[in-house]
């Protein structure tokens, strides 16, 4: 980082400058030193635009969503009467909702676990020294940078039931006897979507974990090796325990992100076949924007929000415990 | 290590590296190859990797039949303005949090972070109603406002992390020289923060360029729809136009990939700082 050097100023200098600058200018030009109340005001003024944006686009909509979920708002009938918890009672008995809830949770657990394991393997490999490592590390950013809609279409083509190259290769290798309609059958569609998500996010997970691995002092692993530990037990007993906090935090972010899955499902299957890939976000989107039931749809999104909150709290519990244990 | 062990290690490492290369780059390379093949080659019994015969037909079709140039224009406008606003407001916020006395700044940072974790489906409904009330549906402004708020948390966090690494002695020196608070930001901190600004700008740009849910809900015609919505709607009645889709995918992804490869070191640093600040 380029350091900025300033000529050392003498005390006389300083007195002079303070004296000159004392008649402070009007607020917009920035107040001078001294008035700490004024400084705090400036700080809050600088923060204000960001806070207003966040409040208007995140906090207010959540509050508004809670209100909507207690009404029978519909853009078709133009009703918006307060109905209490009627929507939530209907939601508790809605099979489609619980179906989507199950899929979302299953998807979140499966993709987060796979991403973490594959990401960890990649990180361990990238930690080694080899020719072309820098290039590989750069290429791994390709899946991450690509628009999710493009990823979806790409997997749709790779896993196409008729002309997809995956079918061709698997049949050619003798692993399959006939083409499989990966996205068109209820048994394989969700798995294919998990795979697409893992493809897109595992490399990024690997880079986060690699950064974590690089903060572990080599003297620790060297010490273990001198004590006669082999590579595997060095990894298992020295590196992995030290990597736990990083793993948990990265896992938290991935899990919360996976839980919001929308693009992949919406583009690849639209929730089908036979609702076998319906997730909370896609189902809520349909209720909101196809049937225009904003009251009931909001109850569904608030239930989604609450579930995500519980997941976040669960992770935070483990993270705090881990950080305490390490201390 | 014996030579045999060393050889086994090398085989393992290079085998793994090759696997990772094919896994990361293979699908997109296949997509590029697809975009240059005729439909009849794509639906033939044996897929081929080398386009034969080679064709630009899918590119012309994507632009002339499917309005790709409109989607590109819309995405560019929305993403550029989102990036500029994100950088401007994010810098002000990060500077205030890092350099000025703010009570409960740790709490504020946490609130900003958790807001970015909200499921977007939970805010899209109410925001749609607000946007509709303010006539912001089918406008660039509507999308830019939403993307600004979605991008701000990450931008603020990454810039905050960067500002924290700058030595405080600079502030002191600046104050002694009689620089005002905003002068401190403008004349001392910003000039040496250019790498961080480029990184965060890139992150904000990519996020806005790739966003799908709000673009889908807020826009309804190709005059304002962005690239992801446009490509999601590439369909024909009787068949899926994989060639056209691949061509459009290549056009919208290649610039991102070039940018990312060019700035990769900064991106990795910026993201690990923003994501894993402990």
Interface residues (C-beta under 8 A of the other chain):
Chain A: X1 X2 X3 X4 X6 X9 X13 X14 X17 X18 X20 X21 X25 X29 X30 X31 X32 X33 X36 X39 X40 X42 X43 X44 X46 X47 X49 X50 X51 X53 X54 X56 X57 X58 X59 X60 X61 X62 X64 X65 X68 X121 X122 X125 X128 X130 X132 X133 X136 X137 X138 X139 X140 X141 X142 X143 X144 X145 X146 X147 X148 X149 X150 X152 X153 X154 X155 X156 X157 X158 X160 X162 X163 X165 X168 X199 X203 X204 X207 X208 X211 X212 X245 X246 X249 X250 X253 X256 X259 X260 X262 X263 X266 X267 X280 X281 X284 X285 X288 X289 X294 X297 X298 X301 X302 X304 X305 X308 X312
Chain B: X10 X13 X14 X16 X17 X20 X21 X23 X24 X25 X27 X28 X30 X31 X34 X42 X43 X46 X47 X89 X90 X92 X93 X95 X96 X97 X100 X101 X102 X103 X108 X111 X112 X114 X115 X117 X118 X119 X120 X121 X122 X123 X124 X125 X126 X127 X128 X129 X130 X145 X146 X148 X149 X150 X152 X153 X156 X165 X166 X167 X170 X173 X174 X175 X176 X177 X178 X180 X181 X182 X183 X188 X192 X206 X209 X210 X212 X213 X216 X217 X227 X228 X229 X231 X232 X234 X240 X242 X245 X246 X249 X252 X253 X256 X257 X259 X260 X261 X264 X267 X268 X271 X272 X275 X276 X278
